Amino acid sequence: MKHQGEKETLAKRLREAREYLGLSQEYVSQETGISRSAISEIESGRRKVDSLELKRFSKLYGRPIEYLLGETDEEVGVGADAIEGKLRAMTRGLKVEDREEILRFVEYLRHRNTSNQAG
């Protein structure tokens, strides 16, 4: 029953990717157009995922489709891509002024890191 194991792997990786990014099922539903109840069923392994849904999950979570399917243990998209995805998700509803403040902080961190490497 190889297919059951694959479905469980996909369900587990989708749930873990969503939780790692700190996203709610409701937020994922809004971003992907997949109902929240369907996301719950997918993450519990009770519902299959079609290819278009899988592509949407992959894009939102910053994970390669191959990783979500369990075809590789290597989390190619988990490092910087996942952090960037989380930052995007968390800053999406902020006012422009708040986003500008975040940019100033990033510039400060880059300058600080460059100064530390030079010294």
C-alpha positions in Angstrom: 0.0 0.0 0.0 2.6 2.5 -1.2 0.1 5.1 -2.1 -1.1 5.4 1.5 2.4 6.1 2.7 2.9 8.7 0.0 -0.4 10.4 1.0 0.7 10.4 4.6 4.1 11.9 3.7 2.4 14.7 1.7 -0.1 15.4 4.4 2.7 15.6 7.0 5.0 17.8 4.9 2.1 20.2 4.0 1.1 20.6 7.6 4.7 21.0 8.8 5.5 23.6 6.1 2.4 25.6 7.0 3.1 25.5 10.7 6.8 26.3 10.2 5.7 29.5 8.5 3.2 30.3 11.2 0.3 30.4 8.8 -3.2 29.5 9.7 -5.4 27.1 7.6 -7.7 30.1 7.1 -4.8 32.2 5.7 -3.7 29.4 3.4 -7.3 29.0 2.2 -7.5 32.7 1.3 -4.1 32.6 -0.5 -4.7 29.4 -2.4 -8.5 29.4 -3.0 -8.7 26.0 -1.4 -11.4 25.8 1.3 -10.2 25.6 4.9 -12.0 22.3 5.5 -10.3 20.8 2.4 -6.9 22.0 3.8 -7.7 20.3 7.1 -8.7 17.0 5.2 -5.5 17.2 3.1 -3.3 17.7 6.1 -4.9 14.8 7.9 -4.4 12.5 4.8 -8.2 12.1 4.2 -8.2 14.0 0.9 -6.1 13.8 -2.2 -4.4 16.9 -3.6 -4.6 17.7 -7.3 -1.6 19.0 -9.2 -2.8 22.6 -9.4 -3.4 22.6 -5.6 0.0 21.1 -5.0 1.6 23.8 -7.2 -0.2 26.5 -5.1 1.0 25.0 -1.8 4.5 24.8 -3.2 4.6 28.4 -4.2 3.0 29.7 -0.9 5.2 27.6 1.3 8.5 28.1 -0.6 9.1 24.3 -0.9 9.8 22.3 -4.0 7.0 20.0 -5.1 9.4 17.1 -4.9 10.0 17.8 -1.3 6.3 18.0 -0.5 5.8 14.7 -2.3 8.5 13.0 -0.3 10.7 12.3 -3.3 13.6 14.0 -1.6 14.6 14.5 2.0 16.5 17.6 1.1 14.5 20.7 2.1 15.8 22.8 -0.8 13.4 25.6 -0.2 13.3 25.6 3.6 16.2 27.9 4.4 16.2 31.4 3.0 13.2 30.9 0.7 11.0 29.8 3.7 12.1 32.8 5.8 11.5 35.1 2.9 8.0 33.6 2.4 7.3 34.0 6.1 8.5 37.6 6.0 6.3 38.3 3.0 3.3 36.7 4.6 3.8 38.6 7.9 4.3 42.0 6.3 1.5 41.8 3.8 -1.1 43.6 5.9 1.2 46.3 7.3 1.0 49.9 6.5 3.6 51.3 4.0 5.3 53.2 6.9 5.8 50.0 8.8 7.2 48.2 5.8 9.6 51.1 5.3 10.7 50.7 8.9 11.4 47.0 8.3 13.5 48.0 5.3 15.5 50.4 7.4 16.2 47.7 9.9 17.3 45.3 7.2 19.7 47.9 5.9 21.0 48.4 9.4 21.6 44.6 9.8 23.4 44.4 6.4 25.6 47.3 7.3 26.3 45.8 10.8 27.2 42.4 9.3 29.4 44.0 6.6 31.2 46.1 9.4 31.7 42.9 11.5 33.2 41.0 8.6 35.6 43.8 7.8 36.8 44.1 11.4 
